Amino acid sequence: MAVAVIFLPLISFLLCFLLGKQFNFRIYQIISTSLLFLCAFISWIIFIQHLGNKDTVIIHLLNWIRSGNFIVDWSIRLDTLTSVMFIVVTTVSACVHLYSIGYMEDDQSKVRFMGYLSLFTFFMLMLVSSNNLLQMFFGWEGVGLASYLLIGFWHHKDSANSAAIKAFVVNRVGDFGYAIGIAGIFFIFGSISFDNIFEQVDLFKNQNIVFLSITFNTIDLLCFLLFIGAMGKSAQLGLHTWLPDAMEGPTPVSALIHAATMVTAGVFLVARMSPLFEFAHFTNLFITFIGASTAIFAASIALTQNDIKRVIAYSTCSQLGYMFFAAGVGAYNASIFHLTTHAFFKALLFLSAGSVIHAMHHEQDMRKMGGLFKKIPFTAIMMWVGSLAIIGFPYFSGYYSKESILENAFYSSNNLSNFAYIIGILTALLTAFYSWRLLFLTFHGQNRSEIKRTFQNVHESPYVMTIPLFILAIGSVFSGIFLSEYFIGYYKKEFWDGALVLTNETHKYLPLSQSLISKFAVAFGIFLCVLIYTYNKDTAKNLSYNLDPLYSISKNKWYVDELYNFIFVRSFFRIANFFWKKGDEKTIDGLGPNGISWLISKSSLYISMFQSGYLFHYAFAMLGGLVIILTWFIYY
């Protein structure tokens, strides 16, 4: 069944590009969506089976590489972690496929779009089912390629092309670290198979290695390199700039990339390699710091953004920060738990935002919305459900996973755990604020549309777009309460059973006073938002003036893009221009094809001077040549 889950999306992709023009586009959309829902159904069966049988199953597919000691097989690793990722990826992808039928109705390339979605899903499933690092790297790079195709799908837009290139290039920076990490692991362990690596961890945990003339702990260095790859893929601070720009793609792409696939790959990598990361003490501190910093950094930007999709995009960066600092303090199960719950409510938020954009005729500026609750009540309720889940409102899915992360940070012996805990509380406050701000500006108050006809024509999305919202809303409400006992509760040890490292045997709850702090932070964030956006419409505007330059810093995303453009982009353009002008044009072309053509041209010009066309000139030349030859033979 696992093989079917992985390869059915590939079949869907091949049908698109081999037979897409042979059938009506509606037939292909139905076939593609049906295959993905079949994948989701099988994935849930596999997951339920793993609740009773935790054994790791290795499904050998083929011998891939045989070169000396470098032996790589193509195999599927089926354990609890894989089964969890299966249900996350396939459920969200199936909903996105169904949603895309309605959202992309007017697009001329809708079949190609569905094919790209299926290809993306295939590579992600290959990534999470890998049994070695090279196979994972194949899926890792495949996801990057498919994201480039999806983000730049509307290639007639310059902004979409730029965003696609940016995502591809920034991810290559992280992938470079990941690739070096794989090479280093093979150099140290003599294998890149997970089982072989994990069996030898104890042998190398106290070993040092010299890298760039500096001595490092071997495990620390290897894990640090792997985490650089995770930073790029999961858009952590420093390599985060591509993720908000990825909003240039169609909204279903945003839901797929931001909820269940590409951005969670980094978290999955750290969780999969947890037996290795457990001994990387410095790297764990670094992960904790980067995760916590990303959480508060991205949340601070989301406060002031006006594009509805960008607000949700920065919230994705922030929530990924939660997942990483949870992994940094050793709570890998809590990290994966939040990854799972986040997939449902984040996909719900993005698809609900897409429904709003669809209803508003592709308007994304929240300042031009308002009063939409009366027009599209179902979409509004779905957005409310997703927002309640993301802020960690009691008994919604996000509540269980966030509380678990904060609990683990509070009790962890990690030197930065207190820092992460405080940042987690502050981030919860900011999350509540910007989530409520999104709801108020979009669905409540007076409509602020510049074109009155736009608001008058607003209507609820078709069933093909609302059904996925309802499915994801169920996951956003109930996934936390039903899965918590297995992921972080009483049955966690039996559930994970070697798929993850569990650092604590028993689940510890926060003291009542500490537990109330996080809830108070959420309530205070909501209170501030209500105070600013409900009673006086000018309060927010006046506050933005009074809090400048803090407001400008947040509004302009801390000027990170401008800083990168000044330090890296312009510098590399100057260097590239120098090598182009001086190296390529002057040296290579000058000495190569251009130089040779110039030499031949000049030579032919001078030689042509001897071609006068007069017979006596040629006779004189022949006589002169004869005299020279005779002189040579006589005297030499």
N, C-alpha and C positions, 0 to 999 in steps of 0.2 A: 504493500500500500504506500509506503514511503516513496518508492520509485515513481509511482503514479502521481503523487502530490508534486514532486519536483518537475517531472517532464510534461505534464499536461499543459502548463503555461507555455512551454517551448513549442508544443504542438499548435497551440493557439496562435503563437507568433508566426510559425511557418505557414499556417493556413492563410494568414493575412497576406504575406508577401509572395506566396506561391499561387494562391487561388483567390486572393482578395478581389481581383477584377472580374472573376468568373461568376460571382454571385452578387445579388443585391446586398448593399451595405447593411441592411437590417438583418439579413440572414447571418452574416458574419458576426454582427454585434451580439445576436442571440447565442450563437455557438460559443463565442469567446467568453461571454458572461456565464453561460451554463457550465463550461469547463472549470472556471474559477470557483463557482459555487460548489461544484463537485469536489474540487481540491479542499475547500474549506470544510465540507462535510467529512471527508476522509481524515483530515487533520484533527478534527474533534474526536473522531473515533480512536485515532492513535493516542491522543492525549488522555482520553478516558481509560484506555487500556493501560497506560503508564501509571495511572492511579493505583492499579492493582499489581502491576509487574514493573519493577524499577530497573530491571537488568538492561545494561547497555548492549545494543545489538549493532554489529558492524556488517554492513551489506557490501560485499566486494563486487564492483562493477567491471573493472578492467585493470590490467597492468599499464601504467602510464609512462613512467620514466625508469630506465635501467642504465645507469652510467657509473661504473665503479661501485663505490659505497653509497652513492646517491640513488636510493630506491624509493619511488613514489607510486603508490597505488591510488586508483580512483575509487573511493569507497564512501559510503553513506554512514555517518555516525548517528545512531538513533538512541538518544537517551532523554531524560526528562527535560533538559534545557532545549534540546532540538524540538521536542514535541510542543513546548511552550511557544517557541518562535514560529513553529508551523501554524498554530492557531492564530497568532497575532498577524503574521504576514498574509495568510490566505483569507482570513475573515475581512480584514481591512481592504485588501486588494479586490476581493469579490464585490464588496460594497461600492468601491470606487469604479469598477467596471460597469456595474448597473447604473450608477449615478451618471457616468459619462455618456450613456445613451441619450439622456435628456439634455445634459449640459452642452454637449458638442453637436447637437442636432443640426445647427446651421453651418457647421464647419465643413468645408469641402474635402478635408483629409481625415475624416472621422475614422475610417478603417485603419489607416496608418497609425493613428493615435492609439487605437485599441491594441494594435500589434506591439507598439512600444511599451504600453502598460504591461502586457503579457511578458515581453522580454525582460523588463525590469523585475517582475515578480520571479521569473525563472532564476535570474542571477542571484537574487536575494535568498531564494530557497537553496541554491547551491552553496551560498556562503554559510548559512546557518547549519547545514547538514554535513559540512566538510569534516574529514577525519585527519587532516593534516594542514599545516600552515600554507603550503603552496596551493593546494586545492581551494582553501579559503581565499587566498590572494587572487585566484582566478575569478571567483564570484565577486570579490572586493572590487577589482578593476572593471568587471562587467557591469556592476551597479553604477560605477562612475561613468562608463560609456553611455548606458541607458539614460542616466540622469541628464547628461549633456543633450541627448536627443529630445528628451521630454521638456526640459527647461527652455530650450531653443526651438520648440515645436512651431511657434509662430515666427518663423525665420524672416518674415517680411518686416518685422519690427527690429530696429537696431538695438533697442534696450534688451530684447530677449536674446539676441545673439551675444551681446556683451555679458549678460548674466550667465549664459551657458558656458562661455569661455572662462569666465571668472571662477565658476564652480569647478570646472575641469582643472584649471591651473592650480588653484588653492589646494584642491585635494591631492594633486601630484606632489605638493610639498610634503604633506603628511605621509603619502604613500612611499616616498623616498626613505623616510625613517623606518617604516614598516618593512620594506624590502631589505634594508640593512639588518634589521632585527632578525628576519628569517635566516639570512646568511650567517649571522652570528650564532643563532641557535644551532644550526647545522654544524658549524665549526666546533662548538662546545660539546653538544650532545651527540653528534654523529647521526642525527635523525631529525626529521621535522614532523613525525607522527606524534599525535598528542599522547598516546599511551606510553611511548618510549621516552618522551620528554618528562612526563610526570613521574615515571619510575626512577629517574635519575636525579631529581631535584635535590634530594638530601645530600647527594655526593658533591654538589657544586655550590651549596648555599653559603659556604664560608670561603669560597675561592675568589681570588682577585684576578683582574685582567688589565693589561695596559692598552689603552686606546687613546690615540693622539698624544702620546707621551704622558698621559695621566693615568693613575691607577684607580680603577673602579671595582666595586663588588660586581662579580660577573652577572648574577641574577638581576641586580639593580640596573645595570647597563642595558641588558637585553630587554627587560620590561619597559625601561624608559623609551627605547627605540620603538617598541611596539605601541606604546601609548602615544607617541608622536603621530603615528598613523591613525589611531583612534581619535585624536584631537581634530585632525582634518576632516574625517568622515562624520564625526558627531558635532562639528562646528563649535568647538570650545574656544575660549578666549585666546585671541591671537590668530586663530585660523577659522574664525566664525563669520567673516565678512561675506562669504558666498551665500550663506543660507537666506538672509532677508532678500537678497537680490533674486533668488530663485523663484520669488513670487511672480516674476514675469511670465512664467509658464501658466497654462490653464489651471484653474482651481483644483480639479481632480489630481493633478500632478503634485500640487502643494500638499494635499491630504496624504498622498501615498508616500512622498519623500519625507515629510515632517512627522508622520504618525508612526509608521510601522516598519519602514524599510531602511533607507540609506542612513539616516541620522542615528538609528539605533545600532548600526553595525559596530561602531566603536565600543559601545557599552557591552554588546555581546562578546566582542573580542576579549575585553578585560575579564568578563565573567567566565568565558571558556578557558582562559589561561589563568584562572584564579589559583590553582596549585603552584604556579610560578610566581604570580604577583604577591602571594602571601609572604614570601621571603624577601621581597623587594621593599625594604623599609623606607629608603629615601624616595623611591618612586611613588609609594603610597602617600607620603607626605605631599609630594608634588601634585598627585591626582586630587587629593583632598583640597589643596589650595586652589588649583585651577577650576575644579568643579564648583566650589563655593563662590569664587570670584566671578565665574561665568553666570551663575544663578542671579547674583545681585546686579551685575553689570547689565545683562540683557533685560532684566525686569525694570531697571531704571530708564532704559530707552523706550520700552513699551508704554511707559506712562504718558508720553507726549506724541506718539505717532498718530496720524490721522487716517492712514490707509488701513482698512479693516483687516486685510490679509497680513500686513506687516506687523500689526499688533500681535496677532496670533503666531507669526513667525518668530518674533523675539521671545514670546512666551515659550516656544519650543526650545530655544537656546537655554532659557532659564531652567526649564524642567529637566533638560539633559544635564545641567549642572548639578541638580539634586541627585540624579542617578550616579554621576561620577563621584561626588564626594561620599555618597553611600558606599560605593565600591572602595574608595580610598580608606575608609575606616573599617573595611573588612566585611561590610554587610552586603555581600554579593546577592543574596536572596532578596533583600529589600530593594536593591537596585533593579533586579529583573522584575520584581513585583510592580514597581512604579513604571517600568518600561511597558508592562502589559496593560495596566490600567490607563496609562497615558495614551497608548495607541487608540483606545476606544474614544476617550473624550476629546483628544486632539483631532482625530479624523472627523468626529462629530462637529467640532467647532469649525474646521475648514470647510466641510461640505455645507454646513449651515450658512457660513459666510458666502459660499458660492451660490447658494439659493437666493441670498439677499442681492448679490451682484447680478444674478440672472433676472431677478424681479425689477431691479433698478436700471436695467439696460446697460450693464457693464460699468456702472458707477461704483467706485471703491472708497471714495472719500466720505468718512463718517460725518463730517461737517455739513454735508449736503443730504443727509438722511434725516431720520427722526420720524416718530409717529407711525412706524411701520408695523407695530404690534396689531393694529386693527386690520391691516391689509393682509399680512401673512402671519397669522397667529401660530400656526403649527411650527413654522420655521423659528419664530421667536421663542416658543416653548423649548424647542430642541437646543437653541443657543443658550437658554437659561440652564438647561440640564447640564450641558457641557461646561458652562461657567461655574456652576455649583460644584462640579466634580473637580475642576482644576484648582479651585481655591481650597479644596479639602473640607468642604462643608460636611458635617457629621452624617455618616452612613451612606454617602456617595463614594464611588470607587477611589477617588483621589485621597479621601480622608484616611483610609487604612494604609495606603502605601506611603503617604507623606509622614504620617505619625510614626510609622515604623522606621523611616529614615532618621527622623529627629531623635527617636528613642535610641537607635544604635549610635548616633553621633554623641549623644549625651553620656552614654555608658562606655564608649570606646576609650582605649588607652592611647590612641593616636594623639601625638603632641598638638595636632591642629584640630582635633575633634571639637573642642570648645568654640574655636573660631567658626568652624563649619556649622555648629548648632546655632550660634547667634545669627550668622548670615542666613541660615535656613528660616529662622523666625522673621527676620526683616524682609526676606524675599516673599514669604507668605503674606505679609502686610501689603507689599507692593502688588502682588498678584491679585489680591482681592480688589485693590483700587483700580487697576487698569481693566480688569474683567468687568467690573460694574460700570466703569466709564464707557466701555464698548457697548454694553447693554443699553445704557441711558441714551447715548448719542444715536444709536441705530434704531431702537424700537420705541422709545418713549419721548415725551415732549412734543413740540410742534415740528412739522415737516419743514426742512430747510432747503429742499431741492430748488435749484435755480430755474428749472423748467417744470412748471406745474403739471403739465401733461404726463411727465414721467411718474410723478406720484399718483396721479389719477389712474394710470394704467397698471399699477403694481398689482400683481396677483400671485397666488400661491403656485409653487412649482408643481409639475405633473407628478403622478404617483411613482414613476420610475426614478425620480429624484428624492421623494419624501420617504419611500420605503427604506432605503439605506440609512437615512437619518434615524428612523425608528429602531432599526437593528442595532446601530451604534449606541443609541440612547439606552437600550437595555443593558449593553455592556458597561456603559458609563455609570449606571446606577447599581447594578448587581454584581459586577465582576469582583469588586473589592470584598464584599461580605462572603461570597461563595468560595473565593480562592484564598482568602487570608490564612485559613487554618493550614493549608497545604504549603503556601509560599513562606510564611513567616511564623505560623502558629504551632500548634501541638504536633502536627504530622510532618513538619518541615524536614526533619532528619530522614524519615523514611521516604519522603517525596523526592528530595534531591539526590540522596543515595549516591554520592560520589560525583554527580554531575557538576556540583559546585562545592567550594570549600565553605563550611559553616564555622564561624569563629566562636559562636556562643551556643551552648547546649540548650539553654532555656530562654524563652522570650521574656524580656523584662519590660514592664510598663513604666512610663514616667510617673514620678510623684504627682499628686493632684495639682500642686502649685505650678509645677513645670508644664503639665499638660494644659492647664488653663492659659498659660502664656501664649501658646500658639493660637488657641481659639480667640483669645483677646486680640491678638495681632490681626487676625482675619476680620473680626468684628470692627476693629478700629479703622482698618482700610476701607471697609464698606461704608462706615459712618462718614469718613472724610469725603468719599466720593459723592454720597448723598448730599452732604452739606454744600459741596462745591457746585454740583451740576443740577440740583433740583430746585432750590429756592430762588436763586438769582442767576440769570443767564450770563451776566457780565462778570460773575465771580471768578470763573476760570480764566477769562481774558485778563482781568486785573491782576490775578495771582501770577500769571505768566510774566507780566511786566515787572512785578515786584520781586520775583525770584530770579530774574535775569542777573548774571549769565548762566546760572544753573539750568534754567529752562532751555537756553540755546544749546548748551552742551548736550543735554538729553535729546533735544529735537534733532540735532545734527549728528547723533550716534557717537558722541564723544570724539568726533572728528578723526576716527580711526582710519576711515577710507582715505581721507585727505592726507593723513600722515603717511600711510602706506604708499599713496600715489607719489608723494614728495620724496620719500626715502628710497623706495624700491622701484616703482614703475618708471619714473623719470630717469633714475640712474641707469636702470637696465636698458631703457630706450637709448640713452646717450651712448652707452657701451656698445649696444647692438648697432647703432648708426655708425660709430667709429669703425667697427670691424667690417661693416657693410661697405662703407665708402673707401677706407684705406686697405682693408684686407681683401675683400671680395672683388670690388671694382678695380682698385689700383694694382693690387698685387697678383691675385689669381687670374682675373680676366686680363689684366695688363700683360702678364707674362704668358698667359695661356692663349685662349682663342683670339682675343682682341690683338694681342701682341704679334702672334703668328700672321694673322690677316694683314696687320699693318706692314709687317716685314715683307710679305709677299707682294703687297700692293706697291710699296716703295721700290722693291727690287725690279718688279716688272716695268715700273716707270723708267728706271735708268736703263734697263736692257732694251726697252723699246727705242731708245735714242739711237741704237745701232742698226735699227731696222729702217733704213732710208728708202729702200725700194729701187736704188740705182745699181745696175749690173757692175759698173767699174768699181764701186765701193766694195762689193762682195768679192770681186776678183783680186783687188788690192789686199783685202783681209786674208784671202786664201794664200796669196803669195807671201804675205808677212808671216803667216803661220808656218808655211813650208820652210822659210828661212830660219825660223826659230828652232824647228825640229832638226834640220840639218846641222845647225850650229851645235845643238845638244849632242848629237851622235858623233860629230867630228871631235869635239873637245872633251867629251865626258865618256 
